[in-house]
Amino acid sequence: METDAANLNAYVRKTLMEVIPCAVFVVDCDRRVVFWNRSAEDITGYLAAEMMGVSCSSLQTRLNRQVSSDLQA
């Protein structure tokens, strides 16, 4: 029974993170992306599939490059 409740709780949290109108990403203890929601895709232009496993330092470099490019446009 606890497993069913835990699975439902995890499903609800993941669903909420997908529909929230804010960019949400989660990193693991190794500082690698393990979750990237649809709003993060929309805001950054990076798909969740391409962000999985990306390190925080690489993520910061990518986003800084994007902001610089957007400012120059």
Secondary structure as GFF3:
##gff-version 3
##sequence-region A 1 73
A	DSSP	alpha_helix	2	19	.	.	.	ID=ss1
A	DSSP	beta_strand	25	27	.	.	.	ID=ss2
A	DSSP	beta_strand	33	36	.	.	.	ID=ss3
A	DSSP	alpha_helix	38	44	.	.	.	ID=ss4
A	DSSP	alpha_helix	48	51	.	.	.	ID=ss5
A	DSSP	alpha_helix	56	72	.	.	.	ID=ss6
###
